[in-house]
């Protein structure tokens, strides 16, 4: 289940031309720019993420793109990153393959490979979602099924502080169903946008969910209404912004992620939730061109958002991978080329709060990635092998038209985001670093398990390094909503 990863059957992006018409065999550095008159248009027109030297003026950036036979669709001068389009397959070569990358082109050239970023299970299957009729949404109170909310003390915390409408959380995901009765009063339409092309589109139909229920589920964990119906979120008074970065095939292209962070920064959001990792690879050291471009662009966008007082929270992925070993290139990790920059985006970046998942028994969920020095805190994401009383052990939250239970680090991250929203309400004006430190200080330490043989095979499924106060499975421990409003 989600951290968004699509099934093999939905891995193909629909373009009118075959992948063979696109040349991706380009040198590592750019060739001298040709005369624009030599531009060709064998199609299709692809989007490219383009990176410039910091401080490059908008006019100079546009001129470079024009010279390489492209068209600038958006430019973010604050970080010197832009998005360009071109029908010329030589665009990246002209511009410099160390500075331009097309995730669309990568997808076309690997049509048989599953996209990298989603484990969404029943969180979406490319079928068009029907519009929600609020009158048909069940009204039964299901809060007793929210074992996850109890685990972090959020019910008691709401009695003290339900959050604040002065705090805005950007949900970078597949869109939020603003017609859902539990969410309609929380969603700020003026702060919402689609970032699928890398350029913000504020039309409500652009940022609404179309095929995936994932973003609506995440949003409900953070701020579903405390109205005695359905479910209740951790910080129900918080404002939500739907920032759509997941396309209808389940991809999170890097230009969409960059746009999402920049939109959050420019619109004064306090926290972002990122229950995804950036396509087209799981890790930045996997084989293929463009890793440096993607890493640099996303890093700049996250750093800029942090500098504008945005705290970014991200799921650690459902890869069951030791991210700490991966980053250090230790033997036995999943890196194809050990590198200090082998990490997952955005959870592996320095200022991002990386979240692992636990099940009902407070053990690391079997799917959850982990790693000493990477994981900051843990939260309930559910695990079907750790069954809750009367349930399957997954997390109940809102979906278009009603409610459903999902498991994943995608479900753990919004618990942390909700607690961050409470901290921001309790401590207005605090910096992202201060909020992060308070969250770690308030977290309840969780010691490494003495035995982590989840399947009873007699072999440890993963090894937890560290001590009770800080370790690779749980970071500083379980987030604590009650401590956040008491301290």
RAJO-V591001 format. One record per residue. N is the residue number from 1. RES is the residue in three letters. SS is DSSP state (2 for helix, 1 for strand, 0 for the rest). NEAR is the number of other ideal C-beta (glycine too) atoms within 12 Angstrom. Layout:
# RAJO-V591001
n=N res=RES ss=SS near=NEAR
n=N res=RES ss=SS near=NEAR
This chain:
# RAJO-V591001
n=1 res=UNK ss=0 near=39
n=2 res=UNK ss=0 near=51
n=3 res=UNK ss=0 near=54
n=4 res=UNK ss=0 near=50
n=5 res=UNK ss=1 near=38
n=6 res=UNK ss=0 near=39
n=7 res=UNK ss=0 near=21
n=8 res=UNK ss=2 near=14
n=9 res=UNK ss=2 near=13
n=10 res=UNK ss=2 near=28
n=11 res=UNK ss=0 near=26
n=12 res=UNK ss=0 near=23
n=13 res=UNK ss=0 near=34
n=14 res=UNK ss=0 near=18
n=15 res=UNK ss=0 near=24
n=16 res=UNK ss=0 near=12
n=17 res=UNK ss=0 near=21
n=18 res=UNK ss=0 near=15
n=19 res=UNK ss=2 near=24
n=20 res=UNK ss=2 near=13
n=21 res=UNK ss=2 near=22
n=22 res=UNK ss=0 near=32
n=23 res=UNK ss=0 near=23
n=24 res=UNK ss=0 near=31
n=25 res=UNK ss=0 near=14
n=26 res=UNK ss=0 near=31
n=27 res=UNK ss=0 near=18
n=28 res=UNK ss=0 near=17
n=29 res=UNK ss=0 near=17
n=30 res=UNK ss=0 near=25
n=31 res=UNK ss=0 near=19
n=32 res=UNK ss=0 near=14
n=33 res=UNK ss=0 near=24
n=34 res=UNK ss=0 near=20
n=35 res=UNK ss=0 near=12
n=36 res=UNK ss=2 near=21
n=37 res=UNK ss=2 near=9
n=38 res=UNK ss=2 near=15
n=39 res=UNK ss=0 near=23
n=40 res=UNK ss=0 near=18
n=41 res=UNK ss=0 near=20
n=42 res=UNK ss=0 near=20
n=43 res=UNK ss=0 near=18
n=44 res=UNK ss=0 near=25
n=45 res=UNK ss=0 near=27
n=46 res=UNK ss=1 near=45
n=47 res=UNK ss=1 near=42
n=48 res=UNK ss=1 near=53
n=49 res=UNK ss=1 near=53
n=50 res=UNK ss=1 near=50
n=51 res=UNK ss=1 near=41
n=52 res=UNK ss=0 near=35
n=53 res=UNK ss=0 near=18
n=54 res=UNK ss=0 near=18
n=55 res=UNK ss=0 near=12
n=56 res=UNK ss=0 near=25
n=57 res=UNK ss=0 near=16
n=58 res=UNK ss=2 near=20
n=59 res=UNK ss=2 near=14
n=60 res=UNK ss=2 near=19
n=61 res=UNK ss=2 near=34
n=62 res=UNK ss=2 near=23
n=63 res=UNK ss=2 near=20
n=64 res=UNK ss=2 near=33
n=65 res=UNK ss=2 near=39
n=66 res=UNK ss=2 near=26
n=67 res=UNK ss=2 near=29
n=68 res=UNK ss=0 near=38
n=69 res=UNK ss=0 near=33
n=70 res=UNK ss=0 near=41
n=71 res=UNK ss=1 near=28
n=72 res=UNK ss=1 near=34
n=73 res=UNK ss=1 near=28
n=74 res=UNK ss=1 near=32
n=75 res=UNK ss=1 near=34
n=76 res=UNK ss=1 near=37
n=77 res=UNK ss=0 near=24
n=78 res=UNK ss=0 near=24
n=79 res=UNK ss=0 near=36
n=80 res=UNK ss=0 near=27
n=81 res=UNK ss=1 near=44
n=82 res=UNK ss=1 near=42
n=83 res=UNK ss=1 near=42
n=84 res=UNK ss=1 near=42
n=85 res=UNK ss=1 near=33
n=86 res=UNK ss=1 near=38
n=87 res=UNK ss=0 near=28
n=88 res=UNK ss=0 near=37
n=89 res=UNK ss=0 near=34
n=90 res=UNK ss=0 near=34
n=91 res=UNK ss=2 near=47
n=92 res=UNK ss=2 near=43
n=93 res=UNK ss=2 near=33
n=94 res=UNK ss=2 near=35
n=95 res=UNK ss=2 near=40
n=96 res=UNK ss=0 near=33
n=97 res=UNK ss=0 near=33
n=98 res=UNK ss=0 near=25
n=99 res=UNK ss=0 near=37
n=100 res=UNK ss=1 near=48
n=101 res=UNK ss=1 near=45
n=102 res=UNK ss=0 near=46
n=103 res=UNK ss=2 near=46
n=104 res=UNK ss=2 near=44
n=105 res=UNK ss=2 near=42
n=106 res=UNK ss=2 near=36
n=107 res=UNK ss=2 near=41
n=108 res=UNK ss=2 near=32
n=109 res=UNK ss=2 near=28
n=110 res=UNK ss=0 near=26
n=111 res=UNK ss=0 near=25
n=112 res=UNK ss=0 near=13
n=113 res=UNK ss=0 near=23
n=114 res=UNK ss=0 near=28
n=115 res=UNK ss=0 near=40
n=116 res=UNK ss=0 near=38
n=117 res=UNK ss=0 near=49
n=118 res=UNK ss=0 near=48
n=119 res=UNK ss=1 near=40
n=120 res=UNK ss=0 near=41
n=121 res=UNK ss=2 near=31
n=122 res=UNK ss=2 near=22
n=123 res=UNK ss=2 near=46
n=124 res=UNK ss=1 near=41
n=125 res=UNK ss=0 near=21
n=126 res=UNK ss=0 near=27
n=127 res=UNK ss=0 near=16
n=128 res=UNK ss=0 near=14
n=129 res=UNK ss=0 near=29
n=130 res=UNK ss=0 near=17
n=131 res=UNK ss=0 near=19
n=132 res=UNK ss=0 near=27
n=133 res=UNK ss=0 near=15
n=134 res=UNK ss=2 near=23
n=135 res=UNK ss=2 near=10
n=136 res=UNK ss=2 near=15
n=137 res=UNK ss=0 near=31
n=138 res=UNK ss=0 near=21
n=139 res=UNK ss=0 near=18
n=140 res=UNK ss=0 near=15
n=141 res=UNK ss=1 near=20
n=142 res=UNK ss=0 near=29
n=143 res=UNK ss=2 near=29
n=144 res=UNK ss=2 near=19
n=145 res=UNK ss=2 near=28
n=146 res=UNK ss=0 near=38
n=147 res=UNK ss=2 near=35
n=148 res=UNK ss=2 near=49
n=149 res=UNK ss=2 near=41
n=150 res=UNK ss=2 near=28
n=151 res=UNK ss=2 near=35
n=152 res=UNK ss=0 near=47
n=153 res=UNK ss=0 near=31
n=154 res=UNK ss=2 near=46
n=155 res=UNK ss=2 near=26
n=156 res=UNK ss=2 near=22
n=157 res=UNK ss=2 near=38
n=158 res=UNK ss=2 near=35
n=159 res=UNK ss=2 near=16
n=160 res=UNK ss=2 near=21
n=161 res=UNK ss=0 near=33
n=162 res=UNK ss=0 near=33
n=163 res=UNK ss=0 near=43
n=164 res=UNK ss=0 near=26
n=165 res=UNK ss=0 near=21
n=166 res=UNK ss=0 near=21
n=167 res=UNK ss=0 near=44
n=168 res=UNK ss=1 near=41
n=169 res=UNK ss=1 near=58
n=170 res=UNK ss=1 near=54
n=171 res=UNK ss=1 near=58
n=172 res=UNK ss=1 near=59
n=173 res=UNK ss=1 near=58
n=174 res=UNK ss=0 near=50
n=175 res=UNK ss=0 near=48
n=176 res=UNK ss=0 near=55
n=177 res=UNK ss=0 near=46
n=178 res=UNK ss=0 near=34
n=179 res=UNK ss=0 near=30
n=180 res=UNK ss=0 near=45
n=181 res=UNK ss=0 near=31
n=182 res=UNK ss=0 near=46
n=183 res=UNK ss=0 near=49
n=184 res=UNK ss=0 near=26
n=185 res=UNK ss=0 near=24
n=186 res=UNK ss=0 near=46
n=187 res=UNK ss=1 near=40
n=188 res=UNK ss=0 near=33
n=189 res=UNK ss=2 near=24
n=190 res=UNK ss=2 near=17
n=191 res=UNK ss=2 near=30
n=192 res=UNK ss=0 near=43
n=193 res=UNK ss=1 near=39
n=194 res=UNK ss=1 near=36
n=195 res=UNK ss=0 near=45
n=196 res=UNK ss=0 near=39
n=197 res=UNK ss=0 near=30
n=198 res=UNK ss=0 near=42
n=199 res=UNK ss=0 near=28
n=200 res=UNK ss=0 near=36
n=201 res=UNK ss=1 near=26
n=202 res=UNK ss=0 near=23
n=203 res=UNK ss=0 near=16
n=204 res=UNK ss=2 near=23
n=205 res=UNK ss=2 near=18
n=206 res=UNK ss=2 near=24
n=207 res=UNK ss=2 near=42
n=208 res=UNK ss=0 near=35
n=209 res=UNK ss=0 near=45
n=210 res=UNK ss=0 near=32
n=211 res=UNK ss=0 near=31
n=212 res=UNK ss=1 near=45
n=213 res=UNK ss=0 near=43
n=214 res=UNK ss=2 near=56
n=215 res=UNK ss=2 near=56
n=216 res=UNK ss=2 near=54
n=217 res=UNK ss=2 near=53
n=218 res=UNK ss=2 near=59
n=219 res=UNK ss=2 near=56
n=220 res=UNK ss=2 near=55
n=221 res=UNK ss=2 near=60
n=222 res=UNK ss=2 near=58
n=223 res=UNK ss=2 near=52
n=224 res=UNK ss=0 near=50
n=225 res=UNK ss=0 near=35
n=226 res=UNK ss=0 near=31
n=227 res=UNK ss=0 near=22
n=228 res=UNK ss=0 near=17
n=229 res=UNK ss=0 near=23
n=230 res=UNK ss=1 near=34
n=231 res=UNK ss=0 near=46
n=232 res=UNK ss=0 near=41
n=233 res=UNK ss=0 near=53
n=234 res=UNK ss=0 near=57
n=235 res=UNK ss=0 near=51
n=236 res=UNK ss=0 near=45
n=237 res=UNK ss=0 near=32
n=238 res=UNK ss=0 near=47
n=239 res=UNK ss=1 near=38
n=240 res=UNK ss=1 near=55
n=241 res=UNK ss=1 near=46
n=242 res=UNK ss=1 near=56
n=243 res=UNK ss=1 near=53
n=244 res=UNK ss=1 near=45
n=245 res=UNK ss=0 near=53
n=246 res=UNK ss=0 near=52
n=247 res=UNK ss=0 near=41
n=248 res=UNK ss=0 near=27
n=249 res=UNK ss=0 near=37
n=250 res=UNK ss=0 near=46
n=251 res=UNK ss=0 near=44
n=252 res=UNK ss=0 near=54
n=253 res=UNK ss=0 near=46
n=254 res=UNK ss=2 near=51
n=255 res=UNK ss=2 near=48
n=256 res=UNK ss=2 near=46
n=257 res=UNK ss=2 near=51
n=258 res=UNK ss=2 near=53
n=259 res=UNK ss=2 near=45
n=260 res=UNK ss=2 near=54
n=261 res=UNK ss=2 near=49
n=262 res=UNK ss=2 near=44
n=263 res=UNK ss=2 near=42
n=264 res=UNK ss=2 near=44
n=265 res=UNK ss=2 near=33
n=266 res=UNK ss=2 near=26
n=267 res=UNK ss=0 near=30
n=268 res=UNK ss=0 near=24
n=269 res=UNK ss=0 near=43
n=270 res=UNK ss=0 near=45
n=271 res=UNK ss=1 near=51
n=272 res=UNK ss=1 near=53
n=273 res=UNK ss=1 near=60
n=274 res=UNK ss=1 near=54
n=275 res=UNK ss=0 near=57
n=276 res=UNK ss=0 near=56
n=277 res=UNK ss=0 near=52
n=278 res=UNK ss=0 near=53
n=279 res=UNK ss=0 near=45
n=280 res=UNK ss=0 near=46
n=281 res=UNK ss=0 near=40
n=282 res=UNK ss=0 near=42
n=283 res=UNK ss=0 near=40
n=284 res=UNK ss=0 near=40
n=285 res=UNK ss=0 near=30
n=286 res=UNK ss=0 near=33
n=287 res=UNK ss=0 near=19
n=288 res=UNK ss=0 near=30
n=289 res=UNK ss=0 near=32
n=290 res=UNK ss=0 near=41
n=291 res=UNK ss=2 near=37
n=292 res=UNK ss=2 near=26
n=293 res=UNK ss=2 near=40
n=294 res=UNK ss=2 near=48
n=295 res=UNK ss=2 near=36
n=296 res=UNK ss=2 near=32
n=297 res=UNK ss=2 near=45
n=298 res=UNK ss=2 near=52
n=299 res=UNK ss=2 near=34
n=300 res=UNK ss=2 near=35
n=301 res=UNK ss=2 near=50
n=302 res=UNK ss=2 near=42
n=303 res=UNK ss=2 near=28
n=304 res=UNK ss=2 near=31
n=305 res=UNK ss=2 near=44
n=306 res=UNK ss=2 near=33
n=307 res=UNK ss=2 near=21
n=308 res=UNK ss=0 near=28
n=309 res=UNK ss=0 near=28
n=310 res=UNK ss=0 near=46
n=311 res=UNK ss=1 near=45
n=312 res=UNK ss=1 near=52
n=313 res=UNK ss=1 near=55
n=314 res=UNK ss=1 near=54
n=315 res=UNK ss=1 near=57
n=316 res=UNK ss=0 near=55
n=317 res=UNK ss=0 near=51
n=318 res=UNK ss=0 near=45
n=319 res=UNK ss=0 near=37
n=320 res=UNK ss=0 near=30
n=321 res=UNK ss=0 near=36
n=322 res=UNK ss=1 near=38
n=323 res=UNK ss=2 near=47
n=324 res=UNK ss=2 near=35
n=325 res=UNK ss=2 near=28
n=326 res=UNK ss=2 near=41
n=327 res=UNK ss=2 near=34
n=328 res=UNK ss=2 near=26
n=329 res=UNK ss=0 near=22
n=330 res=UNK ss=0 near=23
n=331 res=UNK ss=0 near=11
n=332 res=UNK ss=0 near=14
n=333 res=UNK ss=0 near=25
n=334 res=UNK ss=0 near=28
n=335 res=UNK ss=0 near=31
n=336 res=UNK ss=0 near=18
n=337 res=UNK ss=0 near=18
n=338 res=UNK ss=0 near=22
n=339 res=UNK ss=0 near=23
n=340 res=UNK ss=0 near=17
n=341 res=UNK ss=0 near=27
n=342 res=UNK ss=0 near=34
n=343 res=UNK ss=0 near=45
n=344 res=UNK ss=0 near=48
n=345 res=UNK ss=0 near=47
n=346 res=UNK ss=0 near=50
n=347 res=UNK ss=0 near=53
n=348 res=UNK ss=0 near=44
n=349 res=UNK ss=0 near=37
n=350 res=UNK ss=0 near=24
n=351 res=UNK ss=0 near=31
n=352 res=UNK ss=0 near=46
n=353 res=UNK ss=1 near=50
n=354 res=UNK ss=1 near=48
n=355 res=UNK ss=1 near=57
n=356 res=UNK ss=1 near=59
n=357 res=UNK ss=1 near=56
n=358 res=UNK ss=1 near=47
n=359 res=UNK ss=0 near=37
n=360 res=UNK ss=0 near=31
n=361 res=UNK ss=0 near=24
n=362 res=UNK ss=0 near=32
n=363 res=UNK ss=0 near=35
n=364 res=UNK ss=1 near=46
n=365 res=UNK ss=0 near=49
n=366 res=UNK ss=0 near=32
n=367 res=UNK ss=0 near=40
n=368 res=UNK ss=0 near=52
n=369 res=UNK ss=0 near=46
n=370 res=UNK ss=1 near=49
n=371 res=UNK ss=0 near=41
n=372 res=UNK ss=0 near=30
n=373 res=UNK ss=0 near=25
n=374 res=UNK ss=0 near=40
n=375 res=UNK ss=0 near=50
n=376 res=UNK ss=0 near=47
n=377 res=UNK ss=1 near=51
n=378 res=UNK ss=1 near=51
n=379 res=UNK ss=1 near=58
n=380 res=UNK ss=1 near=54
n=381 res=UNK ss=0 near=55
n=382 res=UNK ss=0 near=48
n=383 res=UNK ss=0 near=40
n=384 res=UNK ss=0 near=25
n=385 res=UNK ss=0 near=24
n=386 res=UNK ss=0 near=31
n=387 res=UNK ss=0 near=18
n=388 res=UNK ss=0 near=29
n=389 res=UNK ss=0 near=13
n=390 res=UNK ss=0 near=14
n=391 res=UNK ss=0 near=24
n=392 res=UNK ss=0 near=24
n=393 res=UNK ss=0 near=34
n=394 res=UNK ss=0 near=40
n=395 res=UNK ss=1 near=54
n=396 res=UNK ss=1 near=39
n=397 res=UNK ss=1 near=53
n=398 res=UNK ss=1 near=50
n=399 res=UNK ss=1 near=41
n=400 res=UNK ss=0 near=41
n=401 res=UNK ss=0 near=25
n=402 res=UNK ss=1 near=32
n=403 res=UNK ss=1 near=37
n=404 res=UNK ss=1 near=33
n=405 res=UNK ss=1 near=40
n=406 res=UNK ss=1 near=47
n=407 res=UNK ss=0 near=43
n=408 res=UNK ss=0 near=53
n=409 res=UNK ss=2 near=57
n=410 res=UNK ss=2 near=60
n=411 res=UNK ss=2 near=54
n=412 res=UNK ss=2 near=58
n=413 res=UNK ss=2 near=58
n=414 res=UNK ss=2 near=60
n=415 res=UNK ss=2 near=56
n=416 res=UNK ss=2 near=63
n=417 res=UNK ss=2 near=55
n=418 res=UNK ss=2 near=56
n=419 res=UNK ss=2 near=59
n=420 res=UNK ss=2 near=53
n=421 res=UNK ss=2 near=54
n=422 res=UNK ss=2 near=50
n=423 res=UNK ss=2 near=48
n=424 res=UNK ss=2 near=42
n=425 res=UNK ss=2 near=37
n=426 res=UNK ss=2 near=32
n=427 res=UNK ss=0 near=28
n=428 res=UNK ss=0 near=19
n=429 res=UNK ss=0 near=15
n=430 res=UNK ss=0 near=24
n=431 res=UNK ss=0 near=21
n=432 res=UNK ss=2 near=35
n=433 res=UNK ss=2 near=20
n=434 res=UNK ss=2 near=20
n=435 res=UNK ss=2 near=40
n=436 res=UNK ss=2 near=36
n=437 res=UNK ss=2 near=22
n=438 res=UNK ss=2 near=31
n=439 res=UNK ss=2 near=45
n=440 res=UNK ss=2 near=33
n=441 res=UNK ss=2 near=23
n=442 res=UNK ss=2 near=33
n=443 res=UNK ss=0 near=41
n=444 res=UNK ss=1 near=30
n=445 res=UNK ss=0 near=25
n=446 res=UNK ss=0 near=36
n=447 res=UNK ss=0 near=23
n=448 res=UNK ss=0 near=28
n=449 res=UNK ss=0 near=24
n=450 res=UNK ss=0 near=11
n=451 res=UNK ss=0 near=16
n=452 res=UNK ss=0 near=28
n=453 res=UNK ss=0 near=17
n=454 res=UNK ss=0 near=25
n=455 res=UNK ss=0 near=13
n=456 res=UNK ss=0 near=11
n=457 res=UNK ss=0 near=10
n=458 res=UNK ss=0 near=9
n=459 res=UNK ss=0 near=12
n=460 res=UNK ss=0 near=17
n=461 res=UNK ss=0 near=26
n=462 res=UNK ss=0 near=35
n=463 res=UNK ss=0 near=25
n=464 res=UNK ss=0 near=32
n=465 res=UNK ss=0 near=25
n=466 res=UNK ss=1 near=25
n=467 res=UNK ss=1 near=18
n=468 res=UNK ss=0 near=20
n=469 res=UNK ss=0 near=17
n=470 res=UNK ss=1 near=28
n=471 res=UNK ss=1 near=34
n=472 res=UNK ss=0 near=39
n=473 res=UNK ss=0 near=45
n=474 res=UNK ss=0 near=45
n=475 res=UNK ss=1 near=47
n=476 res=UNK ss=0 near=37
n=477 res=UNK ss=0 near=35
n=478 res=UNK ss=1 near=43
n=479 res=UNK ss=0 near=53
n=480 res=UNK ss=0 near=36
n=481 res=UNK ss=2 near=49
n=482 res=UNK ss=2 near=29
n=483 res=UNK ss=2 near=29
n=484 res=UNK ss=2 near=41
n=485 res=UNK ss=2 near=34
n=486 res=UNK ss=2 near=18
n=487 res=UNK ss=0 near=21
